[in-house]
Amino acid sequence: MGAVFVAIAHVFRDFGVSSYLKREATINDEIIRSASGLLITSSWIVAATVFLSAPLWGALFSEPKVADVVRVLALGFVFIPFGAIPEALLTREYEVATLAKVSAVVVSIYCATSLSLAWLNFGHMTMAWANLVNIIATGIAYRWIMRARLPLLPSIHGWGRMLNFGFGNLVTAILKACDNALPDILLGRLGNPTLVGLFSRANSTVNLLNTAITPTIQFFALPYLAKLHHATGNMDREYLHASSIIQCVLLPALAGIAIMAPEIVMFLYGPQWQGSIPVIPWLCAVFALPATFMLTTAAVTGQGRPYAVAVPLLLTLAAKIGGVLWLFDSTLIGFAKGLLLGQVIATPAYIWVNWRYLSVSPISWASNLLRVAPPIGVAVLLTLATKAAWLSQLPVLLSLIAAVILFSTSIVLTYLLTRLPIRNEILRVGKLLLKKHD
């Protein structure tokens, strides 16, 4: 519960500085110093505000432990700027290997810290302290790697343009954070802690996809589309091309999670979380709709218009709240139906943004999506039939492995029979693998 509000507070400390660095045409030491000064100032103000307001957050949920968690999480804002600036610069230059090395080290530290604190009976404070250690370790690692490429001192000069961009980015980021936090907040107020816990487990199951795939997409999206905009001023063809590939990856994965939800939950969490299984297919549908617009925010931000998606996001929030209030019947499925209804209502607004700012017409968007549907449908039907016939009779782990192999093989084969953009990517990967093998 505390982490939900801290996630919202995170958007204030960043103030769009990282996005600004990723989308600028050129970067020099003066811009980096100005960005560091702005980020440190905004982060430290947020740190003080969050720390001092911790008792209010605890009172909101009638749980004093929330305040303890928030105070520790607030300390993280003090150290975030020291890792955020070098991370943005490395992302801008696509230095994937360097970022991967830092992630490997930091995740290992985070894991070791979490397990150690849990073993030492830190209880509800375990993840809060581990998060703080994680942030400090990230900052130290990035600063050490970038030490020769970063100017030493921050600056208060040159904030005007960053502030103008930052306000637009801030509005969008706040609305996104609210959208992410909305389910936990609404369910926390309308339901009870048990429902919140079950929904969180279901949400985490679907988010396995975001953890595995989405960071890779977002890593390249903003800097790549920004450079394309600076070079040509037109990105509609590339937007449709890349969106088709993304949809060919994300939508089948969501379908697979929906089909194998019982096995995934039993294998990862155990029978005590069976109550989360029925809502997972509905959440997959909730995630699927925004997946078709995954590049929209990065594209308009790359144009210098981060505010362009503010109206669709605001409509999404209002529609989800209305949908939940209408359809919530004290069950998780009713709650998820409300979220899905809100997402459907907001979809035309995203289509309009694509048309207005990216020159992607509704017909082009719909055609792009419909071309992906048939091969996914074939793979889904084959997997469902096979699961009903014999997969459900296997032990959980074997059933999951067999389903992944069957689903992946069928979807790749169907893609190879189409003219979708992902076909060329599959053939390219195959050639690279054969070349390495030789």
C-alpha positions as CSV (number, residue, x, y, z in Angstrom):
1,M,0.0,0.0,0.0
2,G,2.9,2.4,0.8
3,A,4.7,1.5,-2.4
4,V,1.6,2.5,-4.5
5,F,1.8,6.1,-3.3
6,V,5.6,6.2,-3.6
7,A,5.3,5.1,-7.2
8,I,3.1,8.1,-7.8
9,A,5.6,10.4,-6.0
10,H,8.4,9.1,-8.3
11,V,7.0,11.0,-11.2
12,F,7.5,14.3,-9.4
13,R,11.2,13.7,-8.6
14,D,12.0,12.8,-12.2
15,F,10.3,15.8,-13.8
16,G,10.9,14.4,-17.2
17,V,14.6,14.9,-17.0
18,S,15.5,11.4,-18.0
19,S,13.2,11.5,-21.0
20,Y,14.6,15.0,-22.0
21,L,18.1,13.6,-22.1
22,K,17.0,10.6,-24.2
23,R,15.1,12.7,-26.8
24,E,17.5,15.7,-27.3
25,A,19.2,15.9,-30.7
26,T,22.6,16.7,-29.1
27,I,24.0,16.5,-25.5
28,N,26.9,18.4,-24.0
29,D,28.3,18.8,-20.5
30,E,26.3,21.9,-19.8
31,I,23.0,20.1,-20.5
32,I,24.1,17.2,-18.3
33,R,25.0,19.6,-15.4
34,S,21.6,21.4,-15.8
35,A,19.7,18.1,-15.8
36,S,21.6,16.9,-12.7
37,G,20.8,20.1,-10.9
38,L,17.1,20.0,-11.8
39,L,16.8,16.3,-10.9
40,I,18.6,16.6,-7.6
41,T,16.4,19.6,-6.6
42,S,13.1,17.9,-7.6
43,S,14.1,14.5,-6.0
44,W,15.1,16.0,-2.7
45,I,11.9,18.1,-2.5
46,V,9.9,15.0,-3.1
47,A,12.0,13.0,-0.5
48,A,11.2,15.6,2.2
49,T,7.5,15.8,1.3
50,V,7.0,12.1,1.2
51,F,9.0,11.5,4.5
52,L,7.0,14.2,6.4
53,S,3.6,13.1,5.1
54,A,4.2,9.4,6.0
55,P,1.7,9.5,9.0
56,L,-1.0,10.7,6.7
57,W,-0.5,7.8,4.3
58,G,-0.7,5.4,7.3
59,A,-3.9,7.0,8.5
60,L,-5.5,6.7,5.0
61,F,-5.3,2.9,5.3
62,S,-5.7,2.8,9.1
63,E,-2.4,0.9,9.2
64,P,0.6,2.5,11.1
65,K,3.0,0.1,9.4
66,V,2.4,1.9,6.1
67,A,3.9,5.0,7.5
68,D,7.1,3.1,8.5
69,V,7.4,1.7,5.0
70,V,6.9,5.1,3.4
71,R,9.6,6.8,5.5
72,V,12.2,4.4,4.3
73,L,11.0,4.5,0.7
74,A,11.2,8.3,0.9
75,L,14.9,8.1,1.6
76,G,15.4,6.5,-1.8
77,F,14.6,9.8,-3.5
78,V,17.7,11.3,-2.0
79,F,19.9,8.9,-3.9
80,I,17.9,8.3,-7.1
81,P,19.4,11.2,-9.1
82,F,22.9,9.8,-8.9
83,G,21.9,6.8,-11.0
84,A,19.2,8.3,-13.1
85,I,21.4,10.7,-15.1
86,P,24.0,8.1,-16.2
87,E,21.3,5.5,-16.9
88,A,19.5,8.0,-19.2
89,L,22.8,8.7,-21.1
90,L,23.7,5.1,-21.5
91,T,20.2,4.3,-22.7
92,R,20.4,7.2,-25.2
93,E,23.5,5.6,-26.8
94,Y,22.0,2.0,-26.7
95,E,24.8,0.8,-24.4
96,V,23.0,-2.4,-23.7
97,A,25.9,-4.5,-22.5
98,T,27.0,-1.9,-19.9
99,L,23.4,-1.5,-18.6
100,A,23.0,-5.3,-18.4
101,K,26.2,-5.7,-16.4
102,V,25.0,-3.0,-13.9
103,S,21.6,-4.7,-13.7
104,A,23.2,-8.1,-13.0
105,V,25.2,-6.7,-10.1
106,V,22.5,-4.6,-8.6
107,V,19.8,-7.3,-8.9
108,S,22.2,-9.7,-7.1
109,I,22.7,-7.2,-4.3
110,Y,18.9,-6.6,-4.1
111,C,18.1,-10.3,-4.0
112,A,20.8,-11.0,-1.3
113,T,19.6,-8.0,0.8
114,S,16.0,-9.0,0.6
115,L,16.6,-12.6,1.6
116,S,19.0,-11.6,4.4
117,L,16.5,-9.1,5.9
118,A,13.7,-11.5,5.6
119,W,15.7,-14.2,7.4
120,L,16.5,-11.6,10.1
121,N,12.8,-11.1,10.6
122,F,12.5,-7.5,9.3
123,G,9.0,-8.4,8.4
124,H,7.0,-5.7,6.5
125,M,10.1,-3.5,6.4
126,T,12.2,-6.0,4.4
127,M,11.3,-4.8,0.9
128,A,11.5,-1.2,1.9
129,W,15.1,-1.4,3.2
130,A,16.1,-3.7,0.3
131,N,14.7,-1.1,-2.1
132,L,16.9,1.6,-0.5
133,V,20.0,-0.6,-0.8
134,N,19.1,-1.3,-4.4
135,I,18.9,2.5,-5.2
136,I,22.2,3.3,-3.5
137,A,23.9,0.4,-5.2
138,T,22.5,1.5,-8.6
139,G,23.8,5.0,-8.1
140,I,27.3,3.8,-7.1
141,A,27.5,1.4,-10.0
142,Y,26.5,3.9,-12.7
143,R,28.7,6.7,-11.3
144,W,31.7,4.4,-11.2
145,I,31.2,3.3,-14.8
146,M,30.5,6.8,-16.1
147,R,33.0,8.7,-13.9
148,A,35.1,9.9,-16.7
149,R,32.2,10.9,-18.9
150,L,30.1,12.9,-16.3
151,P,30.7,16.6,-15.3
152,L,31.4,16.7,-11.6
153,L,29.1,19.5,-10.4
154,P,25.3,20.1,-11.1
155,S,24.1,23.5,-12.4
156,I,21.1,25.7,-11.9
157,H,21.4,27.3,-15.3
158,G,19.5,26.3,-18.5
159,W,16.5,24.9,-16.7
160,G,13.9,26.8,-18.8
161,R,13.6,24.4,-21.7
162,M,13.8,21.4,-19.4
163,L,11.0,22.8,-17.2
164,N,8.8,23.4,-20.2
165,F,9.3,19.8,-21.4
166,G,9.1,18.6,-17.8
167,F,5.7,20.0,-17.1
168,G,4.2,18.2,-20.1
169,N,6.0,15.0,-19.1
170,L,5.0,15.4,-15.5
171,V,1.3,15.6,-16.3
172,T,1.5,12.4,-18.5
173,A,3.7,10.6,-15.9
174,I,1.3,11.5,-13.0
175,L,-1.7,10.1,-15.0
176,K,0.2,7.0,-15.9
177,A,1.2,6.5,-12.2
178,C,-2.4,7.0,-11.1
179,D,-3.5,4.5,-13.8
180,N,-1.0,1.9,-12.5
181,A,-2.0,2.6,-8.9
182,L,-5.7,2.8,-9.5
183,P,-6.6,-0.9,-9.1
184,D,-4.9,-1.2,-5.7
185,I,-6.4,2.1,-4.5
186,L,-9.9,1.3,-5.7
187,L,-9.9,-2.3,-4.5
188,G,-8.3,-1.2,-1.2
189,R,-11.2,1.2,-0.6
190,L,-14.1,-0.8,-2.1
191,G,-12.9,-4.3,-1.1
192,N,-10.7,-5.7,1.6
193,P,-7.0,-6.7,2.1
194,T,-7.7,-10.3,1.0
195,L,-9.0,-9.1,-2.4
196,V,-6.1,-6.6,-2.7
197,G,-3.7,-9.5,-2.1
198,L,-5.3,-11.8,-4.6
199,F,-5.6,-9.1,-7.2
200,S,-2.0,-8.1,-6.7
201,R,-0.9,-11.8,-7.2
202,A,-3.0,-12.0,-10.4
203,N,-1.6,-8.7,-11.6
204,S,2.0,-9.8,-10.8
205,T,1.3,-13.0,-12.9
206,V,0.3,-10.9,-15.9
207,N,3.1,-8.5,-15.3
208,L,5.6,-11.3,-15.8
209,L,5.3,-10.3,-19.4
210,N,6.1,-6.7,-18.7
211,T,9.1,-7.7,-16.6
212,A,10.5,-9.9,-19.4
213,I,9.6,-8.0,-22.5
214,T,8.4,-4.4,-22.0
215,P,11.7,-3.0,-20.6
216,T,13.5,-4.1,-23.7
217,I,10.9,-2.3,-25.9
218,Q,10.9,0.8,-23.8
219,F,14.7,0.9,-23.7
220,F,14.9,1.5,-27.4
221,A,11.6,3.2,-28.1
222,L,12.1,6.8,-27.0
223,P,15.7,7.4,-28.1
224,Y,15.2,5.6,-31.4
225,L,11.9,7.4,-32.3
226,A,13.4,10.7,-31.2
227,K,16.4,10.3,-33.5
228,L,14.0,9.3,-36.3
229,H,12.0,12.4,-35.7
230,H,15.1,14.6,-35.7
231,A,16.3,13.0,-38.9
232,T,13.2,12.8,-41.0
233,G,10.3,14.4,-39.1
234,N,8.1,11.5,-40.1
235,M,7.6,8.2,-38.2
236,D,4.2,6.8,-39.2
237,R,5.6,3.9,-41.3
238,E,8.2,2.9,-38.7
239,Y,5.5,3.2,-36.0
240,L,3.3,0.8,-37.8
241,H,6.2,-1.6,-38.6
242,A,7.5,-1.7,-35.0
243,S,4.0,-1.8,-33.5
244,S,3.2,-4.9,-35.6
245,I,6.3,-6.7,-34.3
246,I,5.4,-5.7,-30.7
247,Q,1.9,-6.9,-31.1
248,C,3.1,-10.2,-32.5
249,V,5.2,-10.7,-29.3
250,L,3.0,-9.3,-26.6
251,L,-0.5,-10.4,-27.6
252,P,0.4,-14.1,-28.0
253,A,2.2,-14.0,-24.7
254,L,-0.8,-12.6,-23.0
255,A,-3.0,-15.2,-24.6
256,G,-0.6,-17.9,-23.3
257,I,-0.7,-16.5,-19.8
258,A,-4.6,-16.5,-19.9
259,I,-4.7,-20.1,-21.1
260,M,-2.1,-21.5,-18.6
261,A,-3.1,-19.3,-15.6
262,P,-3.9,-22.2,-13.3
263,E,-0.6,-23.9,-13.9
264,I,1.4,-20.7,-13.6
265,V,-0.2,-19.8,-10.3
266,M,0.2,-23.3,-8.9
267,F,3.8,-23.5,-9.9
268,L,4.9,-20.0,-8.9
269,Y,2.8,-19.3,-5.8
270,G,1.1,-22.5,-4.6
271,P,-2.5,-23.6,-3.9
272,Q,-3.1,-20.8,-1.3
273,W,-3.3,-18.3,-4.2
274,Q,-5.9,-20.2,-6.3
275,G,-8.4,-17.4,-5.7
276,S,-6.4,-15.2,-8.1
277,I,-6.7,-17.6,-11.1
278,P,-10.2,-16.6,-12.4
279,V,-9.3,-12.9,-12.8
280,I,-6.1,-13.5,-14.7
281,P,-7.7,-13.9,-18.2
282,W,-9.6,-10.7,-17.7
283,L,-6.4,-8.8,-16.7
284,C,-4.7,-10.2,-19.8
285,A,-7.5,-8.5,-21.8
286,V,-7.0,-5.3,-19.8
287,F,-3.3,-5.3,-20.7
288,A,-3.8,-6.3,-24.3
289,L,-5.5,-3.1,-25.3
290,P,-2.8,-0.6,-24.2
291,A,-0.2,-3.0,-25.7
292,T,-1.5,-2.0,-29.1
293,F,-0.5,1.6,-28.3
294,M,2.8,0.8,-26.5
295,L,4.9,3.1,-28.8
296,T,2.5,6.1,-28.8
297,T,3.8,7.8,-25.7
298,A,7.4,7.3,-26.7
299,A,6.6,8.6,-30.2
300,V,4.9,11.9,-29.1
301,T,7.6,12.4,-26.4
302,G,10.2,12.0,-29.1
303,Q,8.5,14.8,-31.0
304,G,8.7,17.0,-27.9
305,R,5.0,16.6,-27.1
306,P,4.8,14.5,-23.9
307,Y,1.4,16.2,-23.1
308,A,-0.3,14.7,-26.2
309,V,-1.4,11.5,-24.4
310,A,-2.7,13.4,-21.3
311,V,-6.3,13.4,-22.5
312,P,-6.4,9.7,-23.4
313,L,-4.9,8.9,-20.0
314,L,-7.3,11.1,-18.1
315,L,-10.2,9.5,-20.0
316,T,-8.8,6.1,-19.1
317,L,-8.8,6.9,-15.4
318,A,-12.3,8.3,-15.4
319,A,-13.7,5.4,-17.5
320,K,-12.0,2.8,-15.3
321,I,-13.4,4.4,-12.1
322,G,-16.8,4.6,-13.6
323,G,-16.6,1.0,-14.9
324,V,-15.5,-0.3,-11.5
325,L,-18.2,1.6,-9.6
326,W,-20.8,0.2,-12.0
327,L,-19.6,-3.5,-12.3
328,F,-17.8,-4.2,-9.0
329,D,-19.9,-6.9,-7.2
330,S,-17.5,-7.7,-4.4
331,T,-15.6,-10.1,-6.7
332,L,-12.3,-9.8,-8.5
333,I,-13.9,-10.7,-11.8
334,G,-16.4,-7.9,-11.5
335,F,-13.6,-5.5,-10.6
336,A,-11.6,-6.6,-13.6
337,K,-14.6,-6.2,-15.9
338,G,-14.9,-2.6,-14.8
339,L,-11.2,-2.0,-15.6
340,L,-11.6,-3.6,-19.0
341,L,-14.7,-1.5,-19.8
342,G,-12.8,1.6,-19.0
343,Q,-9.9,0.6,-21.2
344,V,-12.3,-0.1,-24.1
345,I,-14.0,3.3,-23.7
346,A,-10.6,5.1,-23.8
347,T,-9.3,3.3,-26.9
348,P,-10.7,5.8,-29.5
349,A,-8.8,8.6,-27.8
350,Y,-5.5,6.8,-28.4
351,I,-6.5,6.2,-32.0
352,W,-7.1,9.9,-32.3
353,V,-3.6,10.8,-30.9
354,N,-2.0,8.4,-33.4
355,W,-3.9,10.1,-36.2
356,R,-3.4,13.7,-35.0
357,Y,0.3,13.6,-34.1
358,L,1.8,10.6,-35.8
359,S,-0.2,10.5,-39.1
360,V,-1.3,7.0,-38.4
361,S,-4.9,6.7,-39.6
362,P,-7.6,4.6,-37.8
363,I,-7.8,2.4,-40.8
364,S,-4.0,1.8,-40.8
365,W,-4.0,1.1,-37.1
366,A,-6.9,-1.4,-37.4
367,S,-5.5,-3.1,-40.4
368,N,-2.2,-3.5,-38.6
369,L,-3.9,-5.1,-35.7
370,L,-6.2,-7.4,-37.7
371,R,-3.3,-8.8,-39.7
372,V,-1.9,-10.1,-36.4
373,A,-5.1,-11.8,-35.2
374,P,-5.3,-14.9,-37.5
375,P,-1.9,-16.5,-36.6
376,I,-2.5,-15.8,-32.9
377,G,-6.0,-17.3,-33.1
378,V,-4.6,-20.5,-34.7
379,A,-1.9,-20.9,-32.0
380,V,-4.5,-20.3,-29.2
381,L,-7.0,-22.8,-30.6
382,L,-4.3,-25.4,-31.0
383,T,-3.0,-24.9,-27.5
384,L,-6.5,-25.0,-26.0
385,A,-7.4,-28.2,-27.8
386,T,-4.1,-29.8,-26.7
387,K,-4.5,-28.7,-23.1
388,A,-8.0,-30.2,-23.0
389,A,-6.8,-33.5,-24.6
390,W,-3.7,-34.3,-22.5
391,L,-1.8,-31.3,-21.1
392,S,-4.1,-31.0,-18.1
393,Q,-3.3,-34.6,-17.1
394,L,0.5,-33.8,-16.7
395,P,2.2,-32.5,-13.6
396,V,2.1,-28.7,-13.4
397,L,5.7,-28.1,-14.4
398,L,5.6,-30.6,-17.3
399,S,2.3,-29.1,-18.5
400,L,3.8,-25.6,-18.5
401,I,6.9,-26.7,-20.4
402,A,4.9,-28.6,-23.0
403,A,2.5,-25.7,-23.4
404,V,5.3,-23.2,-23.9
405,I,7.0,-25.4,-26.5
406,L,3.7,-26.1,-28.3
407,F,2.5,-22.5,-28.3
408,S,5.9,-21.0,-29.3
409,T,6.4,-23.4,-32.1
410,S,2.9,-23.0,-33.5
411,I,3.0,-19.2,-33.3
412,V,6.4,-19.0,-35.0
413,L,5.3,-21.4,-37.8
414,T,2.1,-19.4,-38.5
415,Y,4.1,-16.2,-38.6
416,L,6.5,-17.7,-41.2
417,L,3.4,-18.4,-43.4
418,T,2.4,-14.7,-43.3
419,R,3.9,-11.4,-44.7
420,L,3.9,-9.8,-41.3
421,P,7.1,-7.7,-40.4
422,I,8.0,-10.2,-37.7
423,R,8.5,-12.9,-40.3
424,N,11.7,-11.1,-41.5
425,E,12.9,-10.8,-37.9
426,I,12.4,-14.5,-37.3
427,L,14.3,-15.4,-40.4
428,R,17.1,-12.9,-39.5
429,V,17.4,-14.5,-36.0
430,G,17.5,-17.9,-37.6
431,K,20.3,-16.9,-39.9
432,L,22.3,-15.5,-37.1
433,L,21.9,-18.6,-35.0
434,L,22.9,-20.8,-38.0
435,K,25.9,-18.6,-38.6
436,K,27.0,-18.8,-34.9
437,H,26.6,-22.6,-35.0
438,D,28.7,-22.9,-38.1
